[in-house]
Amino acid sequence: MSLVASPLTNTSTAQTAPSFHSAPAWSLNDTRAHLPKWYVPAFFVVLVASLALPAGKARIYSTLPIVLGLCAMLPYHTEGSFKKDFDLGNLVLGWFLVYISLVLTSPETQFWKQDGRKLSPEERMRELEGAGYLKKLAWSFNVWTNPRGIGWSHQVGGLRPAAPEGTTVKSFVVRKLAYALGFFVTLDVLHLWYKHLEASSGNPNWTVFSEPIPIRILIGLSNQFRIFCEMASMHSLCAALTTAVGIYKPSDWPPIVGRLQNAYSIRRFWGMVWHQFMRQVAHSGGLLLSRDMFKLPKGSSISRLVYLVGAFASTGFYHTIVTVYATAFRAGLNPCGDLQFFVLQAVGMFMEGWAIDFVLWSGHGGNKTGWKYFGYLWWASWLGYSCLWYLEELRKAGLWDVDLKVLGYFGFTL
């Protein structure tokens, strides 16, 4: 049972229900209809089918109104809680962002499966366009379900090795299902801890800032770990399902994140360890701001700063739209401070770049092991603390008000 009134409850219920924080005003008396069951599968079918159409303006004009119409449905429907609406918004608006980046360019000249043939992008496009709609539909499905480009021309760098060739499908599926179960249990434990923090404080106005600074940082880092567990659980389930039915092979599913031991700076965490699903969007946003709008000289300090701000602001803007949709436009245009959090990552990355340059210039960079451990401490502290304002607003909106996925069957409750 949730400790906070559901967005679907009326005002009187919300006022009397036991809670450790007040439900935000925008969540009361939510009379929106429940989102139809056909929405997500229909949206995905539209996206895959749209990319399979012949390249050109006709593809944009014929599919964009449908996609915009489906996106417009979100604020007028609910999944029953802020958390569910937030997760759905991440999925759907992520799809929309990718759709725009694909249909406004020429994806046929950018994405192909690596086959060893030395063909130009234009030759690849002509071959694909002449292969028939069904083959192009299969190509579109692979583009949409393989955002990191595993085995394709657009594969992102720095990915950890996937399961080696020769791994049996049975062992891979069993392992991925076990991973998914482990991630679900971990999520339950995290939410039990969050509720323990709220309940044990005895403070009805408890916030994450009520805790000592080390605990605050731990809460911030645990939120990043929570996001990882949510993504990794879905990643594991999708890997198990698509491999079991023969759509993909075990070697097509590298881990969703890189090795944590490589995260001894903010730059390395976001660029080498964290998932790379938004990499192209962020890169394009950075170039748009530094190169196209301000036309800054490449390699200069100001160009680097503006590029970083543009890259992270693009990601922050996307997350802001997600929360605006999840709150149905009733909590303002920046309800949770998403943009500030991501821009702070650019600021931190810029500062650490200056610090590294200074250490190397001063001749004190010899103790690489010591500096690496300092880097772990710096990265964890910055990431853990800079997300607290963002996390607190999400918490008040209902981010922690969830059902236990596994431990609930064993008598544990929130």
VEXDO-174626 format. One record per residue (C-alpha): z, y, x; chain; residue number from 1; residue in one letter. Coordinates in nm, 3 decimals. Layout:
% VEXDO-174626
- Z / Y / X / A / NUM / a
...
% end
This chain:
% VEXDO-174626
- 0.000 / 0.000 / 0.000 / A / 1 / m
- -0.096 / 0.338 / 0.136 / A / 2 / s
- 0.173 / 0.594 / 0.203 / A / 3 / l
- -0.062 / 0.875 / 0.096 / A / 4 / v
- -0.209 / 0.928 / -0.247 / A / 5 / a
- -0.567 / 0.808 / -0.277 / A / 6 / s
- -0.833 / 1.075 / -0.331 / A / 7 / p
- -0.893 / 0.904 / -0.665 / A / 8 / l
- -0.541 / 0.966 / -0.796 / A / 9 / t
- -0.451 / 1.256 / -1.022 / A / 10 / n
- -0.234 / 1.551 / -0.927 / A / 11 / t
- 0.088 / 1.422 / -1.081 / A / 12 / s
- 0.062 / 1.089 / -0.902 / A / 13 / t
- -0.010 / 1.260 / -0.572 / A / 14 / a
- 0.298 / 1.480 / -0.611 / A / 15 / q
- 0.541 / 1.195 / -0.674 / A / 16 / t
- 0.402 / 0.923 / -0.446 / A / 17 / a
- 0.612 / 0.864 / -0.132 / A / 18 / p
- 0.430 / 1.002 / 0.167 / A / 19 / s
- 0.487 / 1.132 / 0.517 / A / 20 / f
- 0.231 / 1.409 / 0.481 / A / 21 / h
- 0.089 / 1.596 / 0.189 / A / 22 / s
- -0.253 / 1.498 / 0.067 / A / 23 / a
- -0.499 / 1.784 / 0.126 / A / 24 / p
- -0.579 / 1.987 / -0.183 / A / 25 / a
- -0.947 / 1.900 / -0.171 / A / 26 / w
- -0.866 / 1.529 / -0.214 / A / 27 / s
- -0.686 / 1.565 / -0.547 / A / 28 / l
- -0.849 / 1.495 / -0.882 / A / 29 / n
- -1.155 / 1.337 / -0.725 / A / 30 / d
- -1.376 / 1.242 / -1.019 / A / 31 / t
- -1.687 / 1.147 / -0.822 / A / 32 / r
- -1.867 / 0.826 / -0.916 / A / 33 / a
- -1.852 / 0.527 / -0.688 / A / 34 / h
- -2.151 / 0.491 / -0.459 / A / 35 / l
- -2.397 / 0.231 / -0.594 / A / 36 / p
- -2.402 / -0.104 / -0.414 / A / 37 / k
- -2.776 / -0.076 / -0.353 / A / 38 / w
- -2.744 / 0.251 / -0.158 / A / 39 / y
- -2.702 / 0.132 / 0.203 / A / 40 / v
- -2.955 / -0.157 / 0.195 / A / 41 / p
- -3.209 / 0.059 / 0.010 / A / 42 / a
- -3.165 / 0.341 / 0.264 / A / 43 / f
- -3.223 / 0.101 / 0.553 / A / 44 / f
- -3.534 / -0.047 / 0.389 / A / 45 / v
- -3.676 / 0.303 / 0.339 / A / 46 / v
- -3.615 / 0.392 / 0.705 / A / 47 / l
- -3.777 / 0.076 / 0.842 / A / 48 / v
- -4.071 / 0.100 / 0.603 / A / 49 / a
- -4.124 / 0.469 / 0.681 / A / 50 / s
- -4.164 / 0.415 / 1.055 / A / 51 / l
- -4.411 / 0.135 / 0.989 / A / 52 / a
- -4.651 / 0.377 / 0.819 / A / 53 / l
- -4.940 / 0.523 / 1.022 / A / 54 / p
- -4.835 / 0.805 / 1.253 / A / 55 / a
- -4.905 / 1.158 / 1.133 / A / 56 / g
- -4.798 / 1.429 / 0.892 / A / 57 / k
- -4.858 / 1.205 / 0.592 / A / 58 / a
- -4.573 / 0.982 / 0.711 / A / 59 / r
- -4.339 / 1.281 / 0.719 / A / 60 / i
- -4.446 / 1.427 / 0.385 / A / 61 / y
- -4.424 / 1.092 / 0.204 / A / 62 / s
- -4.088 / 0.974 / 0.340 / A / 63 / t
- -3.882 / 1.286 / 0.417 / A / 64 / l
- -3.821 / 1.375 / 0.047 / A / 65 / p
- -3.691 / 1.022 / -0.017 / A / 66 / i
- -3.463 / 1.029 / 0.286 / A / 67 / v
- -3.330 / 1.375 / 0.199 / A / 68 / l
- -3.269 / 1.264 / -0.159 / A / 69 / g
- -3.066 / 0.966 / -0.042 / A / 70 / l
- -2.864 / 1.186 / 0.195 / A / 71 / c
- -2.800 / 1.432 / -0.087 / A / 72 / a
- -2.635 / 1.157 / -0.290 / A / 73 / m
- -2.345 / 1.118 / -0.046 / A / 74 / l
- -2.131 / 1.423 / -0.135 / A / 75 / p
- -2.152 / 1.337 / -0.505 / A / 76 / y
- -2.027 / 0.980 / -0.464 / A / 77 / h
- -1.728 / 0.816 / -0.300 / A / 78 / t
- -1.628 / 0.482 / -0.158 / A / 79 / e
- -1.270 / 0.538 / -0.275 / A / 80 / g
- -1.104 / 0.698 / 0.028 / A / 81 / s
- -1.167 / 0.953 / 0.300 / A / 82 / f
- -1.176 / 0.680 / 0.567 / A / 83 / k
- -1.446 / 0.484 / 0.387 / A / 84 / k
- -1.644 / 0.799 / 0.310 / A / 85 / d
- -1.607 / 0.906 / 0.675 / A / 86 / f
- -1.733 / 0.571 / 0.806 / A / 87 / d
- -2.024 / 0.568 / 0.563 / A / 88 / l
- -2.113 / 0.925 / 0.657 / A / 89 / g
- -2.122 / 0.826 / 1.024 / A / 90 / n
- -2.366 / 0.548 / 0.944 / A / 91 / l
- -2.597 / 0.734 / 0.707 / A / 92 / v
- -2.611 / 1.067 / 0.890 / A / 93 / l
- -2.659 / 0.882 / 1.217 / A / 94 / g
- -2.958 / 0.714 / 1.056 / A / 95 / w
- -3.087 / 1.050 / 0.935 / A / 96 / f
- -3.057 / 1.204 / 1.281 / A / 97 / l
- -3.250 / 0.915 / 1.435 / A / 98 / v
- -3.509 / 0.930 / 1.156 / A / 99 / y
- -3.575 / 1.299 / 1.226 / A / 100 / i
- -3.602 / 1.241 / 1.599 / A / 101 / s
- -3.852 / 0.958 / 1.537 / A / 102 / l
- -4.083 / 1.092 / 1.267 / A / 103 / v
- -4.117 / 1.434 / 1.430 / A / 104 / l
- -4.237 / 1.276 / 1.754 / A / 105 / t
- -4.468 / 0.985 / 1.834 / A / 106 / s
- -4.241 / 0.679 / 1.856 / A / 107 / p
- -4.543 / 0.453 / 1.891 / A / 108 / e
- -4.598 / 0.601 / 2.239 / A / 109 / t
- -4.230 / 0.575 / 2.337 / A / 110 / q
- -4.097 / 0.238 / 2.225 / A / 111 / f
- -4.237 / -0.101 / 2.314 / A / 112 / w
- -4.097 / -0.435 / 2.422 / A / 113 / k
- -4.126 / -0.489 / 2.797 / A / 114 / q
- -4.393 / -0.753 / 2.849 / A / 115 / d
- -4.512 / -0.685 / 3.202 / A / 116 / g
- -4.846 / -0.537 / 3.096 / A / 117 / r
- -4.955 / -0.211 / 3.258 / A / 118 / k
- -5.067 / -0.024 / 2.949 / A / 119 / l
- -5.047 / 0.350 / 2.897 / A / 120 / s
- -4.844 / 0.486 / 2.602 / A / 121 / p
- -5.167 / 0.579 / 2.426 / A / 122 / e
- -5.299 / 0.224 / 2.466 / A / 123 / e
- -4.972 / 0.087 / 2.331 / A / 124 / r
- -5.004 / 0.311 / 2.027 / A / 125 / m
- -5.364 / 0.210 / 1.954 / A / 126 / r
- -5.273 / -0.156 / 1.987 / A / 127 / e
- -4.977 / -0.119 / 1.753 / A / 128 / l
- -5.168 / 0.081 / 1.492 / A / 129 / e
- -5.442 / -0.181 / 1.489 / A / 130 / g
- -5.207 / -0.478 / 1.457 / A / 131 / a
- -5.152 / -0.445 / 1.083 / A / 132 / g
- -4.865 / -0.326 / 0.867 / A / 133 / y
- -4.651 / -0.641 / 0.893 / A / 134 / l
- -4.650 / -0.639 / 1.273 / A / 135 / k
- -4.572 / -0.271 / 1.276 / A / 136 / k
- -4.294 / -0.337 / 1.026 / A / 137 / l
- -4.144 / -0.587 / 1.271 / A / 138 / a
- -4.177 / -0.328 / 1.549 / A / 139 / w
- -4.002 / -0.068 / 1.330 / A / 140 / s
- -3.719 / -0.311 / 1.252 / A / 141 / f
- -3.662 / -0.366 / 1.624 / A / 142 / n
- -3.663 / 0.008 / 1.694 / A / 143 / v
- -3.402 / 0.067 / 1.422 / A / 144 / w
- -3.176 / -0.225 / 1.513 / A / 145 / t
- -3.192 / -0.175 / 1.890 / A / 146 / n
- -3.079 / 0.188 / 1.952 / A / 147 / p
- -2.994 / 0.121 / 2.317 / A / 148 / r
- -3.340 / -0.031 / 2.376 / A / 149 / g
- -3.228 / -0.367 / 2.516 / A / 150 / i
- -3.537 / -0.520 / 2.679 / A / 151 / g
- -3.752 / -0.230 / 2.564 / A / 152 / w
- -3.911 / 0.072 / 2.727 / A / 153 / s
- -3.625 / 0.302 / 2.620 / A / 154 / h
- -3.335 / 0.091 / 2.747 / A / 155 / q
- -3.049 / 0.318 / 2.853 / A / 156 / v
- -2.908 / 0.278 / 3.201 / A / 157 / g
- -2.565 / 0.158 / 3.305 / A / 158 / g
- -2.530 / -0.122 / 3.052 / A / 159 / l
- -2.319 / -0.423 / 3.144 / A / 160 / r
- -2.499 / -0.756 / 3.177 / A / 161 / p
- -2.553 / -0.947 / 2.854 / A / 162 / a
- -2.491 / -1.318 / 2.814 / A / 163 / a
- -2.697 / -1.497 / 3.080 / A / 164 / p
- -3.011 / -1.690 / 2.994 / A / 165 / e
- -2.918 / -2.044 / 2.896 / A / 166 / g
- -2.611 / -1.944 / 2.693 / A / 167 / t
- -2.616 / -2.165 / 2.385 / A / 168 / t
- -2.639 / -1.999 / 2.046 / A / 169 / v
- -2.338 / -2.193 / 1.918 / A / 170 / k
- -2.104 / -2.087 / 2.199 / A / 171 / s
- -2.224 / -1.726 / 2.176 / A / 172 / f
- -2.172 / -1.707 / 1.799 / A / 173 / v
- -1.826 / -1.865 / 1.819 / A / 174 / v
- -1.724 / -1.627 / 2.098 / A / 175 / r
- -1.849 / -1.319 / 1.913 / A / 176 / k
- -1.670 / -1.423 / 1.593 / A / 177 / l
- -1.349 / -1.469 / 1.792 / A / 178 / a
- -1.397 / -1.125 / 1.946 / A / 179 / y
- -1.445 / -0.971 / 1.601 / A / 180 / a
- -1.124 / -1.133 / 1.476 / A / 181 / l
- -0.938 / -1.004 / 1.781 / A / 182 / g
- -1.067 / -0.651 / 1.725 / A / 183 / f
- -0.962 / -0.660 / 1.358 / A / 184 / f
- -0.610 / -0.773 / 1.453 / A / 185 / v
- -0.592 / -0.497 / 1.716 / A / 186 / t
- -0.690 / -0.238 / 1.454 / A / 187 / l
- -0.414 / -0.365 / 1.226 / A / 188 / d
- -0.158 / -0.337 / 1.507 / A / 189 / v
- -0.269 / 0.020 / 1.584 / A / 190 / l
- -0.234 / 0.128 / 1.221 / A / 191 / h
- 0.108 / -0.037 / 1.197 / A / 192 / l
- 0.211 / 0.165 / 1.503 / A / 193 / w
- 0.075 / 0.487 / 1.354 / A / 194 / y
- 0.273 / 0.431 / 1.034 / A / 195 / k
- 0.582 / 0.344 / 1.240 / A / 196 / h
- 0.555 / 0.678 / 1.421 / A / 197 / l
- 0.538 / 0.862 / 1.089 / A / 198 / e
- 0.815 / 0.665 / 0.920 / A / 199 / a
- 1.061 / 0.647 / 1.211 / A / 200 / s
- 1.052 / 1.024 / 1.265 / A / 201 / s
- 1.225 / 1.091 / 0.933 / A / 202 / g
- 1.029 / 1.415 / 0.922 / A / 203 / n
- 0.817 / 1.463 / 0.606 / A / 204 / p
- 0.613 / 1.722 / 0.798 / A / 205 / n
- 0.548 / 1.495 / 1.096 / A / 206 / w
- 0.234 / 1.561 / 1.300 / A / 207 / t
- 0.103 / 1.415 / 1.623 / A / 208 / v
- 0.246 / 1.724 / 1.794 / A / 209 / f
- 0.597 / 1.620 / 1.686 / A / 210 / s
- 0.596 / 1.356 / 1.959 / A / 211 / e
- 0.669 / 1.411 / 2.332 / A / 212 / p
- 0.362 / 1.497 / 2.540 / A / 213 / i
- 0.321 / 1.147 / 2.693 / A / 214 / p
- 0.327 / 0.992 / 2.343 / A / 215 / i
- 0.079 / 1.252 / 2.222 / A / 216 / r
- -0.162 / 1.156 / 2.500 / A / 217 / i
- -0.108 / 0.789 / 2.418 / A / 218 / l
- -0.188 / 0.858 / 2.052 / A / 219 / i
- -0.505 / 1.041 / 2.155 / A / 220 / g
- -0.617 / 0.759 / 2.382 / A / 221 / l
- -0.531 / 0.501 / 2.117 / A / 222 / s
- -0.761 / 0.685 / 1.877 / A / 223 / n
- -1.048 / 0.641 / 2.121 / A / 224 / q
- -0.950 / 0.274 / 2.152 / A / 225 / f
- -0.942 / 0.249 / 1.772 / A / 226 / r
- -1.299 / 0.381 / 1.753 / A / 227 / i
- -1.403 / 0.128 / 2.017 / A / 228 / f
- -1.242 / -0.160 / 1.822 / A / 229 / c
- -1.417 / -0.054 / 1.502 / A / 230 / e
- -1.757 / -0.037 / 1.672 / A / 231 / m
- -1.701 / -0.352 / 1.878 / A / 232 / a
- -1.597 / -0.555 / 1.573 / A / 233 / s
- -1.917 / -0.462 / 1.389 / A / 234 / m
- -2.118 / -0.513 / 1.708 / A / 235 / h
- -1.971 / -0.863 / 1.747 / A / 236 / s
- -2.036 / -0.957 / 1.384 / A / 237 / l
- -2.397 / -0.831 / 1.399 / A / 238 / c
- -2.452 / -1.015 / 1.726 / A / 239 / a
- -2.317 / -1.339 / 1.578 / A / 240 / a
- -2.520 / -1.310 / 1.257 / A / 241 / l
- -2.856 / -1.208 / 1.404 / A / 242 / t
- -2.829 / -1.465 / 1.683 / A / 243 / t
- -2.729 / -1.743 / 1.444 / A / 244 / a
- -3.038 / -1.686 / 1.227 / A / 245 / v
- -3.272 / -1.648 / 1.528 / A / 246 / g
- -3.357 / -1.277 / 1.508 / A / 247 / i
- -3.215 / -1.209 / 1.854 / A / 248 / y
- -3.103 / -1.409 / 2.156 / A / 249 / k
- -2.761 / -1.396 / 2.324 / A / 250 / p
- -2.924 / -1.210 / 2.615 / A / 251 / s
- -3.016 / -0.927 / 2.374 / A / 252 / d
- -2.652 / -0.834 / 2.317 / A / 253 / w
- -2.483 / -0.669 / 2.617 / A / 254 / p
- -2.127 / -0.538 / 2.558 / A / 255 / p
- -2.108 / -0.218 / 2.356 / A / 256 / i
- -1.935 / -0.020 / 2.633 / A / 257 / v
- -1.931 / -0.019 / 3.011 / A / 258 / g
- -1.645 / -0.117 / 3.240 / A / 259 / r
- -1.335 / 0.099 / 3.205 / A / 260 / l
- -1.278 / 0.085 / 3.581 / A / 261 / q
- -1.577 / 0.317 / 3.619 / A / 262 / n
- -1.405 / 0.591 / 3.415 / A / 263 / a
- -1.241 / 0.791 / 3.693 / A / 264 / y
- -1.390 / 1.117 / 3.568 / A / 265 / s
- -1.482 / 1.265 / 3.231 / A / 266 / i
- -1.849 / 1.255 / 3.327 / A / 267 / r
- -1.835 / 0.887 / 3.414 / A / 268 / r
- -1.646 / 0.801 / 3.097 / A / 269 / f
- -1.899 / 0.961 / 2.864 / A / 270 / w
- -2.203 / 0.873 / 3.075 / A / 271 / g
- -2.125 / 0.520 / 3.196 / A / 272 / m
- -1.842 / 0.370 / 2.990 / A / 273 / v
- -1.864 / 0.498 / 2.633 / A / 274 / w
- -2.138 / 0.370 / 2.402 / A / 275 / h
- -2.480 / 0.527 / 2.454 / A / 276 / q
- -2.600 / 0.542 / 2.094 / A / 277 / f
- -2.613 / 0.923 / 2.094 / A / 278 / m
- -2.739 / 0.969 / 2.449 / A / 279 / r
- -3.091 / 1.084 / 2.363 / A / 280 / q
- -2.964 / 1.321 / 2.094 / A / 281 / v
- -2.714 / 1.476 / 2.336 / A / 282 / a
- -2.970 / 1.504 / 2.616 / A / 283 / h
- -3.217 / 1.675 / 2.383 / A / 284 / s
- -2.948 / 1.919 / 2.265 / A / 285 / g
- -2.860 / 2.011 / 2.622 / A / 286 / g
- -3.222 / 2.074 / 2.718 / A / 287 / l
- -3.285 / 2.273 / 2.401 / A / 288 / l
- -3.004 / 2.514 / 2.486 / A / 289 / l
- -3.037 / 2.545 / 2.865 / A / 290 / s
- -3.411 / 2.506 / 2.919 / A / 291 / r
- -3.585 / 2.607 / 2.598 / A / 292 / d
- -3.361 / 2.877 / 2.449 / A / 293 / m
- -3.207 / 3.044 / 2.755 / A / 294 / f
- -3.470 / 2.930 / 3.011 / A / 295 / k
- -3.205 / 2.896 / 3.283 / A / 296 / l
- -3.304 / 2.787 / 3.634 / A / 297 / p
- -3.256 / 2.414 / 3.677 / A / 298 / k
- -2.969 / 2.320 / 3.906 / A / 299 / g
- -2.771 / 2.644 / 3.875 / A / 300 / s
- -2.404 / 2.642 / 3.773 / A / 301 / s
- -2.468 / 2.834 / 3.454 / A / 302 / i
- -2.754 / 2.601 / 3.365 / A / 303 / s
- -2.528 / 2.299 / 3.414 / A / 304 / r
- -2.255 / 2.450 / 3.195 / A / 305 / l
- -2.493 / 2.549 / 2.916 / A / 306 / v
- -2.661 / 2.206 / 2.930 / A / 307 / y
- -2.323 / 2.031 / 2.896 / A / 308 / l
- -2.218 / 2.258 / 2.608 / A / 309 / v
- -2.549 / 2.196 / 2.431 / A / 310 / g
- -2.528 / 1.821 / 2.482 / A / 311 / a
- -2.174 / 1.784 / 2.352 / A / 312 / f
- -2.220 / 2.047 / 2.081 / A / 313 / a
- -2.509 / 1.838 / 1.944 / A / 314 / s
- -2.278 / 1.540 / 1.911 / A / 315 / t
- -2.000 / 1.760 / 1.774 / A / 316 / g
- -2.233 / 1.914 / 1.517 / A / 317 / f
- -2.330 / 1.567 / 1.398 / A / 318 / y
- -1.964 / 1.465 / 1.359 / A / 319 / h
- -1.890 / 1.792 / 1.179 / A / 320 / t
- -2.161 / 1.717 / 0.924 / A / 321 / i
- -2.009 / 1.372 / 0.875 / A / 322 / v
- -1.666 / 1.515 / 0.791 / A / 323 / t
- -1.817 / 1.785 / 0.568 / A / 324 / v
- -1.994 / 1.512 / 0.374 / A / 325 / y
- -1.682 / 1.293 / 0.367 / A / 326 / a
- -1.480 / 1.581 / 0.220 / A / 327 / t
- -1.764 / 1.657 / -0.024 / A / 328 / a
- -1.799 / 2.021 / 0.094 / A / 329 / f
- -1.453 / 2.095 / -0.053 / A / 330 / r
- -1.270 / 2.150 / 0.277 / A / 331 / a
- -1.496 / 2.410 / 0.438 / A / 332 / g
- -1.771 / 2.377 / 0.696 / A / 333 / l
- -1.544 / 2.269 / 0.982 / A / 334 / n
- -1.270 / 2.064 / 0.815 / A / 335 / p
- -1.143 / 1.869 / 1.115 / A / 336 / c
- -1.244 / 2.056 / 1.430 / A / 337 / g
- -1.501 / 1.801 / 1.549 / A / 338 / d
- -1.711 / 2.063 / 1.727 / A / 339 / l
- -1.419 / 2.200 / 1.928 / A / 340 / q
- -1.324 / 1.855 / 2.057 / A / 341 / f
- -1.671 / 1.775 / 2.185 / A / 342 / f
- -1.725 / 2.117 / 2.342 / A / 343 / v
- -1.391 / 2.072 / 2.521 / A / 344 / l
- -1.539 / 1.762 / 2.685 / A / 345 / q
- -1.817 / 1.979 / 2.829 / A / 346 / a
- -1.561 / 2.232 / 2.956 / A / 347 / v
- -1.354 / 1.959 / 3.117 / A / 348 / g
- -1.660 / 1.804 / 3.277 / A / 349 / m
- -1.768 / 2.140 / 3.418 / A / 350 / f
- -1.422 / 2.208 / 3.561 / A / 351 / m
- -1.402 / 1.869 / 3.725 / A / 352 / e
- -1.745 / 1.924 / 3.880 / A / 353 / g
- -1.622 / 2.245 / 4.040 / A / 354 / w
- -1.303 / 2.071 / 4.154 / A / 355 / a
- -1.495 / 1.783 / 4.314 / A / 356 / i
- -1.727 / 2.025 / 4.493 / A / 357 / d
- -1.428 / 2.220 / 4.624 / A / 358 / f
- -1.249 / 1.908 / 4.751 / A / 359 / v
- -1.562 / 1.791 / 4.932 / A / 360 / l
- -1.623 / 2.139 / 5.074 / A / 361 / w
- -1.264 / 2.166 / 5.201 / A / 362 / s
- -1.286 / 1.832 / 5.381 / A / 363 / g
- -1.009 / 1.664 / 5.176 / A / 364 / h
- -1.226 / 1.405 / 5.005 / A / 365 / g
- -1.166 / 1.125 / 5.256 / A / 366 / g
- -0.902 / 0.936 / 5.057 / A / 367 / n
- -1.144 / 0.801 / 4.799 / A / 368 / k
- -0.898 / 0.548 / 4.657 / A / 369 / t
- -0.631 / 0.813 / 4.603 / A / 370 / g
- -0.876 / 1.053 / 4.441 / A / 371 / w
- -1.004 / 0.773 / 4.219 / A / 372 / k
- -0.656 / 0.702 / 4.084 / A / 373 / y
- -0.604 / 1.074 / 4.034 / A / 374 / f
- -0.935 / 1.075 / 3.847 / A / 375 / g
- -0.809 / 0.806 / 3.609 / A / 376 / y
- -0.499 / 1.014 / 3.537 / A / 377 / l
- -0.705 / 1.334 / 3.490 / A / 378 / w
- -0.961 / 1.176 / 3.261 / A / 379 / w
- -0.702 / 1.001 / 3.043 / A / 380 / a
- -0.487 / 1.314 / 3.013 / A / 381 / s
- -0.778 / 1.542 / 2.923 / A / 382 / w
- -0.935 / 1.305 / 2.673 / A / 383 / l
- -0.603 / 1.202 / 2.520 / A / 384 / g
- -0.477 / 1.558 / 2.470 / A / 385 / y
- -0.799 / 1.743 / 2.388 / A / 386 / s
- -0.861 / 1.524 / 2.082 / A / 387 / c
- -0.519 / 1.582 / 1.923 / A / 388 / l
- -0.617 / 1.882 / 1.704 / A / 389 / w
- -0.922 / 1.692 / 1.584 / A / 390 / y
- -0.721 / 1.375 / 1.528 / A / 391 / l
- -0.441 / 1.555 / 1.340 / A / 392 / e
- -0.685 / 1.702 / 1.090 / A / 393 / e
- -0.848 / 1.363 / 1.041 / A / 394 / l
- -0.504 / 1.207 / 0.995 / A / 395 / r
- -0.409 / 1.459 / 0.728 / A / 396 / k
- -0.740 / 1.391 / 0.555 / A / 397 / a
- -0.654 / 1.020 / 0.538 / A / 398 / g
- -0.794 / 0.857 / 0.853 / A / 399 / l
- -0.489 / 0.632 / 0.891 / A / 400 / w
- -0.466 / 0.534 / 0.524 / A / 401 / d
- -0.638 / 0.199 / 0.538 / A / 402 / v
- -0.584 / -0.160 / 0.431 / A / 403 / d
- -0.484 / -0.414 / 0.694 / A / 404 / l
- -0.781 / -0.638 / 0.759 / A / 405 / k
- -0.605 / -0.950 / 0.889 / A / 406 / v
- -0.229 / -0.904 / 0.914 / A / 407 / l
- -0.211 / -0.813 / 0.545 / A / 408 / g
- -0.267 / -1.182 / 0.468 / A / 409 / y
- 0.054 / -1.259 / 0.661 / A / 410 / f
- 0.280 / -1.024 / 0.466 / A / 411 / g
- 0.244 / -0.707 / 0.676 / A / 412 / f
- 0.197 / -0.385 / 0.480 / A / 413 / t
- 0.154 / -0.016 / 0.546 / A / 414 / l
% end
